[in-house]
């Protein structure tokens, strides 16, 4: 992880839609999920996570009784970490899938970043601007692929470990509304890249903020796993009927609808802005984010309990 919050924020602001929820969001989702895993799923997950090359770093300095949960939580941040930690030696293969390697699933032998796996750009336009279909592969195709491999008794442990770590992350990603949409309008006919091209004023003299970055950090900005564990206990519980929905296509459509109804609501207007968010907007954002975080955590647990039973 990066040594300072400033570094994290800078890196996120310079990337595109490939980052969803900051580390704190993913840590919190994973903490919720871990508390709802079956003992059998926990045991299988622990064995798989130990195969990740970063496992020793995840549990370094962590109390023995917390190591399994903390490893699970930190594993959920790994697909973002490989984009910023140069010591891991991952290759930036771009923001859009390109060639047969884009969808390959070969385990830790794959050193591509696969930024385009983190989102699905479902398009919409408020003014009739022409739309572009989402690229493939994307977050939805990969959730399906990784879920299938984890259920396959013939798949290698190496590939299952790799797919598990990605699945921990992507289930969280698709619950972030701006990872399920891109808005097209006359000012931005090529799309706003999940709100990354929409500017916000965060101070009277600073209008370099991004709508996407705001939504990544609504829940908080800490990298401390203990803080995330505490937050996980304090998030209002997810609606049980919604939490039981196993279909990733429905999760994504929920995020897409939430983006249209809440993310792009006033004072955010059409075009790149800049816009200044008011208290009502920020309050609605926090309520929505807590709902999405809670659902992501429970749904992730349900998914893992099913595929690892």
ABEGO torsion letter per residue (X at the ends): XBABAAAAAAAAAABBAABBEBAAAAAAAAAAAAAABBAAAAAAAAAAAAABAAAAAAABGBBAAAAAAAAAAAAAAAAAAAAABAAAGBBBAEABBBEAAAABBAEAABABAGAAAABBBBBBBAAGBBBBBBBOBBAAAAAAAAAAAAABAABBAAAAAAAAAAAAAAAAAAABAAAABBBBBAABAAEAGGGAABBBBABAABAABBAAAAAAAAAEABABAAAAAAAAAABBBBBAAAAABABAAAAAAAAAAAAAAAAABOABBBEAOBBBBBAAAAAAAAAAAAAAAAAAAAAAAAAAAAAAX
